[in-house]
Amino acid sequence: MPQSSRIPDVLAAVDLGSNSFHMVVARYSHGQITIVDRLREMVRLAAGLDEHGRLSKDATDRALVALRRFGQRLQDMRAESVRVVGTNTLRKARRKAAFLERAREALGHPIEIISGIEEARLIYGGVTQTMPLEPGRRLVVDIGGGSTECIIGEGYEPRILESLYMGCVALSAEQFPDGRFASKRFERAVVACEVELEPIQVPFRAIGWQHAVGSSGSVRSVGDAIRELDPTAQTITREGLAELAAHLAGAGNVRTAGLAAASDERWPVFAGGLAILTAVFNALNVESMRVAEGALREGLLYDMLGRLTAEDARERSVRAVAARFHVDREQAERVEQLVVELLRQVEAEWGLGDPLAESALRWAARLHEIGLDISHSSHHKHAAYLLEHADLPGFPREEQRLLACVVGSQRRKIALERAEELMPPWHSQTLWLIVLLRLAVLLHRGRTREALPLIRLTPKGRSLEVRFPRGWLTEHALTRADLVQEVDLLKAVGFRLRVY
């Protein structure tokens, strides 16, 4: 049942794109979201990424200046009211932990780095929530600075999602340096994009669609430029794209083409966006495309609203994975119930008040046995691999890595070095989640419906005292033996477990 009383009056979504950073602030009232403020900063983060995946100082400085401005607007907003996501450039960047920590300080909120498929899902949500529903399937294309997302869906549900590594920033820099534009140069760029689109051409055409929609700045600026050349144009068409390319070729340079749509901010990436969109029309046989108002940031707002009600996409993903890998639901429910009871006793001392701590433990309990479908002896390792690398709609990459760390250390040796690579605060707090899940799994190893006794936990730093009713461990010798072994396994990672 929706928890509407928990929904904040004001929500904010921040999209740290490869070309520009965007923030939208919205008011929630009577079941509706109304945008009240928009901010945009042209950062060109992708232009600062070198061949080794390192961000330049100039790019990070531009990013931090923009984020401090955003942070001023967000400083009075609660954590549950704000979501900040990074896309393709931050996915590709290496050694980015220091930058992300500085960015978190500038914004006052953590940054989630999302996968390309998750980006596509959120984009589709932003488009569909801000356009009238239509019968039939809809193709959505979003051309960003570092990637292009293509989605086919019906109603509010995406059916097929793809994220391609071609964006307007890198393509413009490679093929149209300083805005130079020629017909042969443009043809080469279009062919290069068609090569990238080739793997999705057959499956997308096979499913088909009745309506095509484009979102974000590149598509919008191309649409605006087409209307400058032909004020009667209602949509983006093949003819309109060809006429625009011919106009640019005649001018010889995007900057001198006399197009308001190719503004001082937009011209450096305009030609790349036009080439990608032309290739999409060619490869997918698109005849006409409308421009949507909504995109990733609007999708974030509606996804946030879903998380605050009973429609969290992460919950749907967990249910789907559990069903796919034939999880024993009764056993999963027993482990989940116990791990939450244990969490309640330690969350204050261990600082686990973040809602993600409970959610991560619940998800880990429901999914800790998904690896059994692959191998019994190392099922925890297989489960961790699946959780880290699978496409899980609704999950940012860092949450997937957190979940994989907890599940992967549910038994036997603890791989704590993986947890230490997580972003703060989880780089130091994941051990507490691991300990709780291990205890819950161990105490239900017998897989019986027999109720457990009242178990008392007393946490203190890197130690935990566990007390059972007098005589219970004597009557359950196997559990006692498992706990004795657990003392040694936890000692190996500097954690002291005492059992009474």
C-alpha positions in Angstrom: 0.0 0.0 0.0 1.4 3.4 -0.9 3.0 5.3 2.0 2.0 8.8 0.7 2.6 10.3 4.2 6.3 9.6 3.7 6.6 11.5 0.5 8.4 14.9 0.9 6.7 18.0 -0.4 9.7 18.9 -2.5 11.9 16.5 -4.5 15.1 17.1 -6.5 16.8 15.1 -9.2 20.4 15.8 -10.5 21.7 14.3 -13.7 25.5 14.5 -14.0 25.7 13.9 -17.8 28.7 13.7 -20.0 28.0 17.0 -21.7 26.0 19.0 -19.1 24.7 18.7 -15.6 21.0 19.2 -14.9 18.9 19.6 -11.8 15.1 19.7 -11.5 13.2 20.6 -8.4 9.6 19.5 -8.2 6.7 19.9 -5.8 4.6 16.8 -5.0 0.9 17.5 -4.3 -2.2 15.4 -4.6 -0.5 12.6 -6.5 1.1 15.0 -9.0 4.6 16.2 -9.6 5.1 19.8 -10.8 8.4 21.2 -11.8 9.2 24.4 -10.0 12.9 25.0 -10.9 15.4 23.9 -13.4 19.2 24.4 -13.4 21.7 23.5 -16.2 25.5 23.8 -16.3 27.4 23.0 -19.5 30.4 21.1 -18.0 31.5 18.9 -20.9 32.9 16.2 -18.5 33.4 13.8 -21.4 35.9 16.2 -23.1 38.1 15.9 -20.0 38.4 12.1 -20.1 41.7 11.0 -21.5 42.5 7.6 -23.3 43.4 6.1 -19.9 40.1 6.9 -18.3 41.4 9.8 -16.2 39.5 13.0 -15.7 41.5 16.2 -16.3 41.9 18.8 -13.6 40.0 21.4 -15.7 37.1 19.1 -16.2 36.8 18.2 -12.5 37.2 21.9 -11.5 34.3 22.8 -13.9 32.2 20.0 -12.4 32.9 21.0 -8.8 32.0 24.7 -9.5 28.7 23.6 -11.0 28.0 21.2 -8.2 28.6 23.8 -5.5 25.9 26.0 -7.3 23.5 23.0 -7.2 24.5 22.3 -3.6 23.3 25.8 -2.5 19.8 24.9 -3.8 19.8 21.5 -2.2 21.3 22.4 1.2 18.0 22.4 3.1 16.6 19.3 1.5 16.6 15.9 3.3 18.5 12.9 1.9 15.3 11.0 0.9 14.2 14.0 -1.1 17.2 14.1 -3.5 18.7 11.7 -6.0 22.0 12.4 -7.9 23.2 10.1 -10.7 26.3 9.9 -12.8 26.1 8.5 -16.3 28.5 7.4 -19.1 31.6 9.5 -18.4 31.6 8.7 -14.7 31.0 5.0 -15.6 34.1 5.0 -17.7 36.3 7.2 -15.4 39.0 5.4 -13.4 40.4 6.4 -10.0 37.3 8.6 -9.5 36.8 7.9 -5.7 38.5 11.2 -4.7 36.5 13.2 -7.2 33.2 11.6 -6.1 33.9 12.4 -2.5 34.6 16.0 -3.3 31.5 16.1 -5.4 29.5 14.7 -2.5 30.8 17.4 -0.3 29.9 20.1 -2.8 26.4 18.8 -3.3 25.7 17.6 0.2 24.3 14.4 -1.2 25.9 11.1 -2.5 26.2 10.3 -6.2 25.0 7.1 -7.7 26.7 5.9 -10.8 24.1 4.0 -12.9 24.6 1.5 -15.7 23.6 2.3 -19.3 20.6 0.0 -19.1 19.4 1.7 -15.9 19.9 5.0 -17.6 17.8 3.8 -20.5 15.0 2.6 -18.1 14.9 6.0 -16.3 14.9 7.9 -19.6 11.9 5.9 -20.8 10.1 6.6 -17.5 10.8 10.3 -17.8 9.5 10.4 -21.4 6.4 8.3 -20.8 5.4 10.2 -17.6 5.6 13.6 -19.4 3.7 12.6 -22.6 0.2 11.4 -23.2 -0.3 7.6 -23.3 -0.8 6.3 -26.8 -1.9 2.9 -28.0 0.9 0.7 -29.4 4.6 0.6 -28.8 6.9 3.6 -28.6 10.6 3.9 -29.6 12.6 6.4 -27.4 16.0 7.6 -28.4 18.2 9.7 -26.1 21.5 11.1 -27.4 23.8 12.1 -24.6 27.3 13.4 -24.4 28.9 10.0 -23.9 26.2 7.4 -24.8 23.0 6.9 -26.8 20.1 5.0 -25.3 17.4 3.3 -27.4 14.3 1.8 -25.8 11.1 0.2 -27.1 8.2 0.1 -24.6 4.5 -0.1 -24.3 2.6 2.1 -21.9 4.8 2.7 -18.9 6.8 -0.5 -19.3 10.0 -0.8 -21.4 10.3 -4.0 -23.4 13.8 -3.7 -24.7 16.6 -1.4 -23.6 20.0 -0.7 -25.1 22.8 1.7 -24.3 25.5 2.3 -26.9 28.9 3.9 -26.4 28.5 6.7 -28.9 27.8 10.3 -27.7 27.8 13.8 -29.2 30.9 15.0 -27.3 33.5 12.5 -28.4 32.0 12.1 -31.9 32.0 15.9 -32.5 35.6 16.2 -31.2 36.8 13.3 -33.5 34.9 14.0 -36.7 34.1 17.8 -36.5 37.0 19.6 -34.8 36.3 23.2 -34.2 32.9 22.8 -35.8 34.3 22.2 -39.3 31.6 20.5 -41.4 31.8 18.9 -44.9 29.5 16.3 -46.6 32.2 13.6 -46.8 33.1 14.2 -43.1 29.5 13.9 -42.2 28.9 10.7 -44.2 31.9 9.1 -42.5 30.5 10.0 -39.1 27.1 8.6 -39.9 28.6 5.3 -41.1 30.6 5.0 -37.9 27.4 5.4 -35.9 25.6 2.9 -38.1 28.3 0.3 -37.2 27.6 0.9 -33.5 23.8 0.5 -34.1 24.2 -2.7 -36.2 23.8 -5.1 -33.2 20.4 -3.7 -32.2 19.0 -3.2 -35.7 17.4 -6.6 -36.2 15.9 -7.0 -32.7 14.5 -3.5 -32.7 13.0 -3.8 -36.1 11.6 -7.2 -35.2 9.6 -5.8 -32.3 8.6 -2.7 -34.1 6.8 0.5 -32.9 4.1 2.9 -33.8 5.5 6.1 -32.4 9.1 7.4 -32.2 10.2 10.0 -29.7 13.6 11.7 -29.0 14.7 13.2 -25.7 17.5 15.4 -24.3 19.5 18.3 -25.7 20.9 16.9 -28.9 17.6 15.8 -30.3 15.9 19.0 -29.1 18.5 21.2 -30.7 18.3 19.3 -34.0 14.6 19.6 -34.0 14.8 23.4 -33.3 17.4 23.8 -36.1 15.1 22.0 -38.6 12.2 24.3 -37.7 14.5 27.3 -38.2 15.1 26.1 -41.8 11.4 25.1 -42.3 9.0 26.8 -39.8 6.2 24.4 -41.0 8.1 21.3 -39.7 6.2 19.6 -36.9 8.5 16.7 -36.3 12.0 15.5 -37.1 12.0 13.7 -40.5 14.6 12.2 -42.9 14.1 15.1 -45.2 14.6 17.6 -42.4 17.8 15.9 -41.3 19.2 15.9 -44.9 18.3 19.5 -45.4 20.0 20.5 -42.1 23.2 18.5 -43.0 23.2 20.2 -46.5 22.9 23.7 -44.8 25.8 23.0 -42.5 27.9 21.7 -45.4 27.2 24.8 -47.3 28.3 26.9 -44.4 31.4 24.8 -43.8 31.3 25.3 -40.1 28.6 24.9 -37.4 29.5 28.2 -35.8 29.0 30.2 -39.0 25.8 28.4 -40.1 23.6 31.1 -38.7 21.5 28.7 -36.6 20.2 29.8 -33.2 19.9 26.2 -32.2 23.7 25.8 -32.5 24.3 28.3 -29.8 27.6 29.1 -28.1 27.0 26.3 -25.7 25.6 23.8 -28.2 27.7 24.2 -31.4 30.8 22.1 -30.1 28.6 19.0 -29.9 25.9 19.8 -32.5 27.3 18.0 -35.5 27.9 14.8 -33.5 24.4 14.8 -32.3 23.1 15.3 -35.9 25.2 12.4 -37.2 24.0 10.0 -34.5 20.4 10.9 -35.0 20.7 10.5 -38.8 22.3 7.1 -38.2 19.4 6.1 -35.9 16.9 7.1 -38.6 18.9 5.0 -41.2 19.6 1.9 -39.1 16.1 1.6 -37.5 14.2 2.9 -40.5 12.6 5.8 -38.6 10.4 8.1 -40.7 9.4 10.7 -38.2 10.2 11.6 -34.6 8.7 13.9 -32.0 10.7 15.6 -29.3 9.8 14.8 -25.7 10.0 17.2 -22.8 11.0 14.6 -20.2 14.2 12.7 -20.0 16.5 11.2 -17.4 16.0 13.7 -14.6 12.2 13.5 -14.9 12.5 9.7 -14.8 14.6 10.1 -11.6 11.8 12.1 -10.0 9.1 9.5 -10.8 11.4 6.6 -9.8 12.1 8.4 -6.5 8.3 8.7 -6.1 8.0 5.0 -6.7 10.6 4.2 -4.1 8.6 6.2 -1.5 5.5 4.3 -2.3 4.9 0.6 -3.0 6.4 0.7 -6.5 10.1 0.6 -6.0 11.7 -0.8 -9.1 14.4 -2.5 -7.0 11.8 -4.6 -5.2 10.5 -5.8 -8.6 14.0 -6.7 -9.6 14.7 -8.7 -6.5 11.4 -10.6 -6.9 12.3 -11.3 -10.6 15.8 -12.6 -9.7 14.5 -14.8 -6.9 12.0 -16.3 -9.2 14.5 -16.8 -12.1 16.9 -18.7 -9.8 14.3 -20.7 -8.0 14.9 -19.4 -4.5 13.4 -21.3 -1.6 11.0 -18.6 -0.5 10.3 -20.0 3.0 14.0 -20.2 3.8 14.6 -16.7 2.4 11.7 -15.3 4.5 13.1 -17.0 7.6 16.6 -15.5 7.1 15.1 -12.1 6.2 12.9 -11.9 9.3 15.9 -12.9 11.6 18.4 -10.5 10.0 16.0 -7.5 10.5 15.5 -8.5 14.1 19.2 -8.6 14.6 19.7 -5.3 12.9 17.3 -3.6 15.3 19.5 -4.5 18.2 22.7 -3.1 16.7 21.8 -0.2 14.3 22.2 2.6 16.9 25.7 1.4 18.1 26.9 0.6 14.6 25.4 3.7 12.9 23.2 1.7 10.5 20.3 4.2 10.5 20.5 4.7 6.7 17.4 3.1 5.1 19.7 1.4 2.6 21.2 -0.7 5.4 17.9 -2.5 6.1 17.0 -2.7 2.5 20.3 -4.2 1.6 20.0 -6.8 4.3 16.4 -7.7 3.2 17.5 -8.0 -0.4 20.6 -10.0 0.5 18.5 -12.4 2.6 16.0 -12.9 -0.3 18.8 -13.5 -2.8 21.6 -15.2 -0.9 20.9 -18.6 -2.4 20.5 -17.7 -6.1 23.9 -19.3 -6.7 22.6 -22.7 -5.8 21.3 -23.1 -9.4 24.9 -22.9 -10.6 27.0 -24.7 -8.0 26.3 -25.8 -4.4 29.9 -25.7 -3.1 30.6 -22.1 -4.0 27.1 -20.8 -4.4 27.9 -17.6 -2.4 30.6 -16.6 -5.0 28.3 -17.3 -7.9 25.5 -15.3 -6.3 27.9 -12.3 -5.7 28.9 -12.4 -9.4 25.4 -12.4 -10.6 24.3 -9.6 -8.3 27.3 -7.4 -9.3 27.1 -7.9 -13.1 23.4 -8.5 -13.8 21.1 -5.7 -15.2 18.9 -5.0 -12.1 16.4 -2.2 -13.0 16.3 0.4 -10.2 19.7 -0.4 -8.8 22.7 2.0 -9.1 26.0 0.3 -9.6 27.2 1.1 -6.0 24.1 -0.6 -4.5 24.7 -3.7 -6.7 28.3 -3.8 -5.5 27.2 -3.4 -1.9 24.7 -6.2 -2.3 27.2 -8.5 -4.0 29.8 -7.9 -1.2 27.3 -8.8 1.5 26.0 -11.9 -0.3 29.5 -13.0 -1.4 30.6 -13.1 2.3 27.6 -14.9 3.7 29.7 -18.0 4.5 33.3 -19.3 4.7 36.1 -16.7 4.1 35.1 -13.0 4.2 36.3 -11.0 1.1 36.6 -7.7 3.0 38.9 -6.1 0.4 35.9 -5.9 -2.0 33.9 -4.0 0.7 36.8 -1.6 1.3 36.5 -0.5 -2.3 33.0 0.8 -1.8 32.2 4.5 -1.5 31.7 6.0 2.0 30.2 5.1 4.4 29.8 1.6 3.1 33.6 1.0 2.7 33.7 0.7 6.5 30.1 -0.3 7.4 29.6 -3.2 5.1 31.3 -5.5 7.6 28.4 -5.0 10.0 25.9 -6.1 7.4 28.0 -9.1 6.5 28.2 -10.2 10.2 24.4 -9.9 10.6 23.6 -11.8 7.4 26.2 -14.6 8.3 24.5 -15.0 11.7 21.0 -15.2 10.2 22.1 -17.7 7.6 24.0 -19.8 10.1 21.1 -19.9 12.6 18.7 -21.1 9.9 21.1 -23.6 8.4 18.8 -26.5 9.4 16.1 -25.1 7.2 13.4 -26.1 9.7 10.3 -24.3 10.8 11.3 -24.6 14.4 11.2 -21.1 16.0 14.5 -19.7 17.3 14.7 -18.6 20.9 15.2 -14.9 21.9 18.7 -13.9 20.9 20.4 -10.9 22.6 23.1 -8.9 20.8 25.4 -6.4 22.4 27.6 -4.6 19.8 30.7 -2.6 20.6 33.0 -1.4 17.8 34.4 -4.4 16.0 33.0 -6.9 18.4 29.6 -8.5 19.1 28.4 -10.5 22.0 25.6 -13.0 21.3 23.6 -14.5 24.1 21.2 -17.5 23.9 18.8 -18.7 26.6 20.5 -21.0 29.1 21.0 -24.5 27.8 19.8 -23.9 24.2 23.3 -24.2 22.7 23.9 -27.5 24.6 20.7 -28.8 23.0 21.7 -27.7 19.6 25.2 -29.0 19.2 25.5 -28.5 15.4 24.7 -24.8 15.8 27.1 -24.4 18.6 29.9 -26.0 16.4 29.0 -23.7 13.6 29.3 -20.7 15.9 32.7 -21.8 17.2 33.9 -21.9 13.6 32.4 -18.5 13.0 34.4 -17.0 15.8 37.6 -18.0 14.0 36.4 -16.8 10.6 35.5 -13.4 11.9 38.7 -13.1 13.9 40.6 -13.4 10.6 39.1 -10.0 9.5 39.7 -8.3 12.9 36.2 -8.9 14.3 35.6 -10.4 17.7 32.5 -12.6 18.2 31.6 -13.9 21.6 28.9 -16.4 22.1 27.2 -17.3 25.4 
